[in-house]
Amino acid sequence: MTITLLYILLSILIIISMYVMISRNLFSVIISTTIFSMICALIFLLLDAIDVSLTEAAVGAGISTILFLSTIRYVDIIAADTKKNTVPIVILFFLLLMSMSVLIYDLPELGKVDVANNSQATKYYIHHSKTEMGVPNVVTSVLAGYRGFDTLGEVIVIFIAGISVLGILRNNKRGI
């Protein structure tokens, strides 16, 4: 069931990508990229990458959307219809899509333990993370438990980015 849902979500991502390439309405492109980012966050969540999912939702869908929408608000940009041919862009998109599809078969099988690097730390994390941390995902247990200070640093970076967005969006009452 999860694999079927992942394929459906990936198909939706392809459709959104094609729409973003050919659309001329900037507001709808921003909303489409926000939806794209939220679907990516959902895919990461389904793959048990909670930390990546939260970062994608916060930065990709949240902060980026606010910055793009504020840019449209402050800058009067009207995307005029042009006579440019979009066929080369669509051909490039499909070439990249086909090359990525071919490369997917080279990836290791999802969830296999024996494809990881044979270092001592990797073996330790794989064999002890579930019992020590109680989390089924090794990456999440490493980031939240074993490398907690690094994750705290990432949270601080996201917090600073959020504060920066608030600073950009505030109304300047002094007229400066």
Buried (B, 14 or more C-beta within 10 A) or exposed (E): EEEEEBEEBEEBBEEBBBBBEEEEEBEEBBBBBBBBBBBBBBBBBBBBBBBBBBBBBBBBBBBBBBBBBEEEEEEEEEEEEEEEEEEEEEEEBEEEEEEEEEEEEEEEEEEEEEEEEEEEEBEEBBEEBBEEBEBEBBBBBBBBBBEEEEBEEBBEEBEEBBEEBEEEEEEEEEEE
